[in-house]
Amino acid sequence: MKYFRKMIGEKCYLSPISIDDAERYTEWVNDMEIGQFVLFSTAIYDLEKERETLKRIMRDSITFAIVEKETNKAIGNCGLMGSSDVHRHAQFGIFIGEKTYWNQGIGSEATCLTLDYGFNILNLNNITLEVFSFNQRAIRCYEKVGFQYVGKRRKYIYMAGQYHDVLIYDILASEFSSPYVNKVFERSISDEAGRNKITIV
């Protein structure tokens, strides 16, 4: 499968989604262990439905495949939805479908790369997210990269016989340090200055 390095970290990079990964996505969204965290468990996806879903995501949002660097293997996706040019905000979402890559820091890195793209390429000011209160692994990831708790929707979803809260987090551009975009920009400026330097003999 061919992927393209848009945003590059140490463990993973973000690439445009490939529709050729539809079968892999279909496996992920039908896995109850994964679906409980993103409500996939309430729907049944076959291959054709997943292809249409991927096409819609690619058309209507800014979504990347998360690709593990050593293997060049797509392991999930992340992106920004509902982006507003007027209000300069968007909502973040992520899932890692390859469970062998859970708890390895890749989710945190992919989140940082997506925030970097949102704040320093799209010029957003506020990025928000919602997370189920029982998804402690995701909550630790979000707090690690700088998201702050701002409120909750009480007893908002019903899962496994009981209601659960949905927690709301956000982060501002002023609270975020670029791990990639600014370094690329600074390196380009430095290289250009070096080429234009005049040596006086």
C-alpha positions in Angstrom: 0.0 0.0 0.0 1.3 3.5 -0.9 1.2 6.2 1.8 2.4 9.8 1.7 4.2 11.5 4.5 2.2 14.7 5.3 3.1 15.1 9.0 6.1 13.2 10.4 6.8 12.1 13.9 9.3 9.7 15.5 7.0 6.7 15.7 4.4 7.4 13.0 3.4 9.8 10.2 0.1 11.0 8.9 -0.9 10.3 5.4 -4.0 10.8 3.2 -6.4 7.8 3.8 -6.2 5.1 1.1 -9.5 3.7 0.0 -7.6 0.4 -0.6 -7.6 0.0 3.2 -11.3 -0.4 3.3 -11.2 -4.1 4.2 -8.8 -3.4 7.1 -11.2 -0.6 8.4 -14.1 -3.0 8.1 -12.4 -5.4 10.4 -11.7 -2.7 12.9 -15.2 -1.2 13.0 -16.7 -4.6 13.6 -14.4 -5.4 16.5 -16.5 -4.8 19.7 -13.4 -4.1 21.8 -12.6 -1.1 19.5 -16.2 -0.1 18.8 -17.1 0.4 22.5 -14.9 3.6 22.5 -16.4 5.2 19.4 -19.9 3.7 19.2 -19.0 1.5 16.2 -20.7 -1.3 18.2 -24.2 0.1 17.4 -23.7 -0.3 13.6 -23.0 -3.2 11.3 -20.5 -2.4 8.5 -19.9 -4.5 5.5 -17.1 -3.8 3.0 -19.2 -1.7 0.7 -20.7 0.4 3.5 -17.2 1.0 4.9 -15.9 2.1 1.4 -18.7 4.7 1.3 -18.0 5.8 4.8 -14.3 6.4 4.0 -15.2 8.3 0.9 -17.5 10.5 2.9 -14.9 11.1 5.6 -12.3 12.0 2.9 -14.7 14.4 1.4 -16.3 16.1 4.5 -13.4 16.2 7.0 -9.7 16.6 7.3 -8.7 13.0 8.2 -5.4 11.2 8.0 -4.3 7.6 8.1 -1.9 6.9 11.0 1.0 5.0 9.6 3.6 3.3 11.7 7.0 4.4 10.5 9.0 1.2 10.7 6.5 -1.0 8.9 4.7 1.6 6.8 1.5 0.0 8.0 -1.8 2.0 8.5 -2.9 1.3 12.1 -5.8 3.8 12.4 -6.9 7.3 11.6 -7.3 10.8 13.2 -8.6 14.1 12.0 -10.5 17.3 12.4 -14.2 17.6 11.8 -16.6 20.6 11.6 -13.7 23.1 10.9 -14.9 26.7 10.9 -12.9 29.4 9.0 -15.0 32.1 10.7 -14.7 31.0 14.3 -11.4 29.1 13.8 -12.4 25.9 15.7 -12.7 22.2 14.9 -13.4 18.9 16.7 -10.7 16.3 17.0 -11.2 12.5 16.7 -8.8 9.5 16.6 -8.9 5.7 16.8 -6.1 3.1 16.5 -7.6 -0.1 15.0 -4.5 -2.2 15.3 -4.7 -3.2 19.0 -1.1 -4.3 19.2 -0.1 -0.7 18.9 -2.2 0.5 21.9 -0.3 1.9 24.8 2.9 2.6 22.8 2.7 6.4 22.6 1.6 6.4 18.9 -1.8 7.8 19.8 -0.2 10.8 21.6 2.1 11.5 18.8 -0.6 11.3 16.1 -2.7 13.6 18.2 0.1 16.1 18.4 0.7 16.0 14.7 -2.9 16.6 14.0 -3.0 19.5 16.4 0.1 20.9 14.7 -1.6 20.7 11.4 -4.8 22.4 12.8 -3.1 25.2 14.6 -0.1 25.9 12.3 -1.4 25.0 8.9 -5.2 25.6 9.1 -4.8 28.6 11.6 -7.3 27.2 14.1 -7.6 28.7 17.5 -9.6 26.1 19.4 -9.7 22.4 19.0 -12.2 20.4 21.1 -13.0 16.7 21.6 -15.5 14.5 23.4 -14.5 11.2 25.1 -16.5 8.6 27.0 -15.8 8.7 30.7 -14.8 5.0 30.8 -12.1 5.5 28.1 -9.3 6.1 30.6 -6.5 5.3 28.1 -7.8 8.0 25.7 -8.2 10.5 28.6 -4.6 10.0 29.7 -3.5 10.6 26.1 -5.4 13.8 25.7 -4.3 15.3 29.0 -0.7 14.3 28.2 -0.7 16.4 25.0 -2.3 19.4 26.7 -6.1 19.1 26.4 -8.0 20.6 29.3 -11.2 19.4 30.8 -14.0 21.9 30.3 -17.2 20.0 31.2 -19.4 16.9 30.6 -22.6 15.7 29.2 -24.1 13.7 32.1 -25.3 10.1 31.6 -25.2 10.8 27.8 -24.6 7.4 26.4 -25.9 3.9 27.2 -23.3 1.1 27.1 -23.2 -2.4 28.7 -26.4 -1.9 30.8 -25.7 1.6 32.2 -25.4 5.2 31.4 -22.1 7.0 31.1 -20.9 10.6 31.0 -19.3 12.1 27.9 -16.4 14.4 28.9 -15.5 17.5 26.9 -11.9 18.7 26.5 -10.3 21.5 24.5 -6.9 23.1 23.7 -6.0 26.6 22.4 -3.3 27.5 19.9 -1.5 29.5 22.6 -1.3 26.4 24.7 0.4 24.2 22.1 4.0 23.9 21.0 4.6 22.7 17.4 6.5 19.4 17.1 6.9 19.4 13.3 5.5 22.3 11.3 7.6 25.1 12.9 10.8 23.0 12.6 10.2 22.5 8.9 9.5 26.2 8.4 12.6 27.3 10.4 14.8 24.8 8.5 13.5 26.2 5.2 14.2 29.8 6.2 17.6 28.9 7.4 18.5 27.0 4.2 17.2 30.0 2.1 19.3 32.4 4.2 22.3 30.3 3.6 21.8 30.2 -0.1 21.4 34.0 -0.2 24.4 34.8 2.0 26.9 37.1 0.3 30.5 36.4 1.0 32.7 39.5 1.0 36.4 38.8 0.1 
